[in-house]
Amino acid sequence: MSATAKQQTGPATTANDQPRDSDGNQPVAKFSNGTLHAAVFRDTIVTNDQPRVTLSIAFSKRYFDKQRNTWETSRSLFPAELPNAIRVLTRALAYCEEQQQSDDHPF
């Protein structure tokens, strides 16, 4: 079997807006800068009949919709938000690299 046996469809949020992956797992790390958020998820997948640990990063932007009076999630950014997005994603990447070195896993 050469295909990945388990694939994630991406993170979702729960009723209290906590990120979870498609299996309902909570993130192992979270990073934010203002309304921009990155969550790191750890999962075990099976490739070529061999289990391996992998990390994934979910990114989102939260904003308050005044018309609906609710907090919403967006995947779109304004150009002015890109520097903060880069900062958040850089911190998430650094965490993943630290985990790779400390766990000796090729994520």
C-alpha positions, -999 to +999 in steps of 0.1 A: +000+000+000+017+032-011-011+057-003-015+074+030-041+054+051-053+084+070-056+119+057-068+150+076-093+173+061-081+202+081-088+218+114-122+229+126-134+248+156-156+236+184-186+254+199-162+274+222-140+282+192-111+260+203-093+245+172-095+208+167-083+186+138-106+163+118-102+136+144-112+160+173-076+163+186-066+194+204-035+213+193-001+205+209+008+242+206-009+275+198+006+308+187-012+341+182-006+378+174-037+399+178-065+382+158-041+358+139-037+323+152-017+292+144-023+258+160+001+228+157-014+194+156+004+160+160-010+130+143+001+095+135-004+084+099+003+051+081+023+052+049+035+020+032+021+001+062+045+021+085+031+044+112+048+078+115+042+109+135+035+141+116+028+177+125+005+201+108-002+238+112-037+254+110-039+291+105-069+314+110-079+349+116-107+358+141-128+389+138-160+402+153-190+405+130-210+435+143-240+427+122-243+392+136-229+401+170-206+370+168-170+361+164-161+346+130-131+329+115-115+339+082-088+324+061-082+357+042-058+384+052-053+421+043-018+430+031-012+450+063-018+417+083+009+398+065+038+408+088+019+395+119+009+364+100+046+358+092+055+362+129+028+337+140+037+312+114+075+316+121+069+308+157+048+277+147+076+266+124+102+270+151+081+249+174+079+221+148+116+223+141+123+220+179+100+190+181+118+174+151+152+178+168+141+167+203+119+138+192+143+128+163+112+124+140+113+134+104+080+153+103 
